[in-house]
Amino acid sequence: MKARELKALLTVVTALSACLVAQQGPGPKTDSSSSALSAMPSSHALTEAAAGALSVRVREVNVLFSASDWRGRFVSNLTLSDIKVSDNGEEPQSLTYFVRQSDLPLRLGILVDVSGSVESVFPAQQQAAEIFLQQTLRPSDLGSIITFSDQARVAQDFTGKLDALTGAVHRLKAGEASTAIYDAVKTSCKNLSREDDRSFHRRALILITDGEDNSSISKIEDAISTSLQSEVVLFAINTNVVPAFTDSLLKKLTENTGGRVLHARGPSELKMAFRKVNEQLRNQYLLGYKPANWQADHSFHKIHVTTLRFGLRVHCRKGYYANE
């Protein structure tokens, strides 16, 4: 068994043990610094985790989500009793697990626009990305650096070595002519979910761009579909000096996956944007359920997650495709 797979199994087993202890005594206290299992995972879910793969399976769906209050602050102490979920408007047949994600491994891609239109802000972009990596990645996490203009190119493949990642960011240069955002998102999402990696982790892609696509073969709907099928949460850091020009497309691209758009017109806004992404990544939950009516017909199922706590907004992907 690989080291990451063993670590994933230990994480799930520890969480299960905590749940069993809680059932034998008073209700468990909520602690924002630890991962808590609020619902007993099914034996199927544990088997999947032990094999290093907890993803969409026949009649079982997992949903990664976060919740923020009216001030935009993310909430870290939700329990299963706070959550309600529907699949194509129907309540699930059953809920199989609910896990606090703060300590579970992260597989992160940083997708950097290197076209000429971002040249003026590029040095600040690099510095903010390096700081973000230093503050975000933990020993169990993996990161990659991808650049794009007319197509996506891997500057640094997935690694847990921080110096390799920051070094790759530092060596990047901007100035190329074309910008193919949607093609690059598709390629990066497929890379994040490639089949040779069966480890237990979350997937996130951070797109740094001014949002001006002028050469993609793919449409925005293609990029969204690939993001959903790859179970990738997509964030966009909009560096356009007039973000209103490109916000609507970037919002469509990100909000369907449970991510969001952040503005970064200068060094201070770039650092703040990365800080907000880090905050959301560290306050996530994983909910598993079995749909009431599910067939492997490749149809799109709408997911709707709400919280019973007043004033909270839930961020999660809008749905999934019912594939084998």
KATA-V174955 format. One record per backbone hydrogen bond with DSSP energy under -0.5 kcal/mol. CO is the residue of the C=O (numbers start at 1). NH is the residue of the N-H. E is the energy in kcal/mol with one decimal. If there is no record, write none. Layout:
BEGIN
CO;NH;E
CO;NH;E
END
This chain:
BEGIN
2;6;-2.5
3;7;-2.5
4;8;-2.3
5;9;-2.4
6;10;-2.6
7;11;-2.0
8;12;-2.1
9;13;-2.7
10;14;-2.6
11;15;-2.1
12;16;-2.5
13;17;-2.5
14;18;-2.0
15;19;-1.8
16;20;-2.1
17;21;-2.3
18;22;-2.0
19;23;-1.6
20;24;-0.8
21;24;-0.8
21;25;-0.7
22;25;-0.6
29;31;-0.5
31;34;-1.6
36;38;-0.7
36;100;-1.7
39;98;-0.7
42;46;-2.0
43;47;-2.2
44;48;-2.3
45;49;-2.3
46;50;-2.5
47;51;-1.5
48;53;-2.8
49;52;-1.5
57;60;-2.4
60;57;-2.0
61;289;-2.5
63;65;-0.5
63;287;-2.6
64;317;-0.6
65;285;-2.7
66;315;-3.4
67;75;-2.9
68;313;-3.2
69;72;-2.1
73;69;-2.5
79;82;-1.7
80;83;-1.5
82;308;-2.8
84;306;-3.0
85;92;-0.6
86;304;-2.2
87;90;-1.6
90;87;-3.1
94;290;-2.8
97;288;-2.7
98;38;-2.2
98;39;-0.7
99;286;-2.8
101;104;-1.3
105;202;-2.4
106;108;-0.6
106;142;-2.5
107;204;-2.1
108;144;-1.5
109;111;-0.6
109;206;-3.0
110;112;-0.7
110;146;-2.9
111;113;-0.5
111;208;-3.0
112;148;-2.0
114;175;-1.8
114;176;-2.0
115;118;-1.5
116;119;-1.4
118;121;-0.8
118;122;-0.8
119;122;-0.7
121;125;-2.0
122;126;-2.4
123;127;-2.0
124;128;-2.4
125;129;-2.3
126;130;-2.2
127;131;-2.1
128;132;-2.4
129;133;-2.3
130;134;-2.0
131;135;-2.0
132;136;-2.0
133;137;-1.7
138;141;-2.2
142;108;-2.9
143;159;-2.0
144;110;-2.4
145;155;-2.3
145;156;-2.0
146;112;-3.3
147;153;-2.9
148;114;-2.4
149;180;-2.8
151;149;-1.1
153;147;-2.9
153;155;-0.6
156;145;-2.2
159;143;-2.5
160;162;-0.8
161;165;-1.6
162;166;-2.8
163;167;-1.9
164;168;-1.6
165;169;-2.0
166;170;-2.4
167;171;-1.4
169;172;-1.3
176;116;-3.4
179;181;-0.5
179;214;-2.7
179;215;-1.7
180;184;-1.8
181;185;-2.5
182;186;-2.1
183;187;-2.3
184;188;-2.5
185;189;-2.5
186;190;-2.0
187;191;-1.8
188;192;-2.1
189;193;-1.4
191;194;-1.0
194;197;-1.7
196;198;-0.6
199;201;-0.8
202;107;-2.6
203;233;-2.3
204;109;-2.4
205;207;-0.6
205;235;-2.9
206;111;-3.1
206;208;-0.6
207;209;-0.6
207;237;-3.4
208;113;-2.4
209;239;-2.4
211;213;-1.0
219;222;-0.5
219;223;-1.6
220;224;-2.2
221;225;-2.4
222;226;-2.2
223;227;-2.1
224;228;-2.4
225;229;-2.5
226;230;-1.9
227;231;-0.5
227;232;-2.3
228;231;-0.9
232;234;-0.6
233;205;-2.6
233;235;-0.5
235;207;-3.4
236;238;-0.8
236;262;-2.7
237;209;-1.9
237;239;-0.7
238;264;-2.5
240;243;-0.6
242;245;-2.2
243;246;-1.2
243;247;-1.9
246;250;-1.9
247;251;-2.9
248;252;-2.0
249;253;-2.1
250;254;-2.2
251;255;-2.7
252;256;-0.8
254;257;-1.8
254;259;-2.0
255;258;-0.6
256;318;-2.8
257;317;-0.5
260;236;-2.2
262;238;-2.9
266;270;-2.3
267;271;-2.1
268;272;-2.0
269;273;-2.6
270;274;-2.3
271;275;-1.9
272;276;-2.1
273;277;-2.0
274;278;-2.4
275;279;-2.0
276;280;-2.1
277;281;-2.5
278;282;-1.6
280;283;-1.5
284;101;-3.0
285;65;-2.4
285;287;-0.5
286;99;-2.8
287;63;-3.0
288;96;-2.2
288;97;-1.2
289;61;-3.1
289;291;-0.6
290;93;-2.6
290;94;-1.2
295;297;-2.5
299;322;-2.8
301;320;-1.8
302;88;-3.0
304;86;-2.0
306;84;-2.6
309;312;-1.2
313;68;-2.5
314;316;-0.6
315;66;-1.8
316;258;-0.5
318;303;-2.4
320;301;-3.2
321;323;-2.2
322;298;-2.7
END
